[in-house]
Amino acid sequence: MSESAKWYAIHTYSGYENKVAESIEKVVENRKLQDLITEIKIPVETVTEIRENKTVEVERKLFPSYVLVKMVLTDESWYIVRNTRGCTGFVGPGSKPIPLSDAEVDALGVEKDKIVETNIKAGDTVRISGDPFDGMIGKVKSIDLEEQTAELLVSMFGRETPISIPLTQIAKVEN
């Protein structure tokens, strides 16, 4: 029966995405309806933020107030989702839910690559921590978020020398 399951977008109250997903999962489990509602996803991206020598991974919702549900549309599955606390309804015109197309599901990017963010940018002055350049001050020439490194210019032996340092080993120097 799950061959006919399609993805639907559900609108929720702001901040209720996880509660709505958990509530639907509980009902599906309790009533043994895994063949009707097969998957529930909240599209998120993992963002790595680097601040003051610390790397913190944060999950951000790609579409706040929306939950994606893969289900076979029947009166029972519609009723379960529609009457979940925090759910305001299906996305679509009128009262009839419209499934997402395959292209829309792909475009929504239910699975995203990791993204790295830092508050440091080219031209900033930074302090290096970690051997062998511990305590040195340098100017950021460029940042490579994919490699998670920064190209710095530091003064060594009276001349500007380029070095590559992991983003986790530099901290912005406030002027």
N, C-alpha and C positions, 0 to 999 in steps of 0.2 A: 504493500500500500504506500510505502514511503517514496516510491518512484514518482508519484504525482505531487510530492511535497514541493512547495514553492516558498520563496522568501517574501515576507511582508514587513513593512516598516510600521512600527507602532509609536505613537506620540505619547510621551509621559509628562507628568509635572516635572519641573526643573529639579534636579537632584534626586529623583526617584528611580533613575534607570536601574540601579542595582537591586532595589527593593522589588520593582516590577519583575525583573528577570528571575530573582529568587522565588517570588510568589508563584510565577507560572511554572517554574521547575518543580516546586513542591506539589502543586496540583497534579502535574503530569506524573510525578512519581507515585503519589498516593492513589490516583485513579488508574494507574498503569496505562497511560495514554501515549507511550513513547512512539507508537506507530502513527499517531495523529500530529503531535508536536515533536519534531525530531531534533531541532537545534535552536538555541537562543544565544544571540551574540550582542555585545555592546562594543561597537568598533572603537578601539583605542590605539594610540601610538605610544611607544616607549621613548621618552625623551631623556637624554642624559644631560643634566645641567652640571656645570663645573663652576664652583664658587669657592674662593679662598682655599685652594688646594684640596677640596673635597669633591668627589664625583658622586652625584645623587641621581638615581634613576627614578623618573616620575612617569606615571601613566596618565595620559590626557585623553579625554573622550573626543573622538573626531566629530561626533554629531551629538552635542548635549541635547537632552530631552527626547532621544530616540533609541529604540531597541529594535533589533532585527530578529524576526522569528521565522524559522523554516517549518512550515506545517502544511498539512492537508486541510483545505478549507471545508469544514463541515459546520453544521449548526452548533455542535458541541464545542469544537475548537474555537469558533468565533466567540461563543458565549464565555468560555474560560478566559480568553485574552481580554475581551471587551469589559468584563466585570472584575478585572484585577484592580485592586486598590492602587491608585497612582497613575493608572492608564487613562488617557483621555480619548483614545480611539485609534483606529487604523488610519494610515495616510492614504488618501484617495478621495475621489469625488463622491459625495453623498454617503450613504450608509454601507455601500458594498466595497469591501476591501479589494484593492487591485494589486496583484503580485508584481514584484520587481522583475524587470527583464534581466536576462543573464548579463547583458552589457552594464546595466545599472549596478548589479551585485559586484561585478568586477571593478567598476569605477568607484564603488564605495570603499574598496580596499579593506575588507574585513581583516586581512593580515597585512600589516605595514612593516616596512624596514625600520630599524632603529635610527633615531635622529639624535644628533649631539648638539647641544646648545651651550654657549659660554657667554659671559658678559664681557669677555676680553676681545678687543678688535685690533686690527692693524693700526700702528701709531701709538698704542698704549705703552706706558712704562710699567714693567713688571719686575717682581722680585722672584728669584729662582730659589727653590728649596730642593734639597736632595743633592747628593754627590754627583759629579765633582765640582759643580758650579754653585753650591750652597751659599746663599746670601748675596750673590751677584745681582746687579740691576741691569736690565736690558730693555731694548725697545723692540716691540713686536713688528716684524717685517710682514709676515703673513700667517694665516691659520689654516690648517688642513683638518677639517672636521671629520673626514672619512678616516684618516690615520690617527686622529686625536692628538696632533702635535702642533707646535708653534715654531715658526722660524724666527729667531731673535738675532738682534745685533748687540753684542756685548763688547765692552772695551777690554781688550787683552793686549798686554805689552805695548800700550800706546796706540793701538789701532782698532778699528771696528772689525769684529770677527763674527761671521754668521754661525749660529749653532741651532740645532733642532732639539726641542725639549718636549716631553709629554705635557699635555695641557694640565694634568694633575699636579705638575711640579712648579706651576707658576701662579702668582697671585698679583692682581692689579695693585699698583702703588697709587694711593689717592694723593693728589697734589694739594 
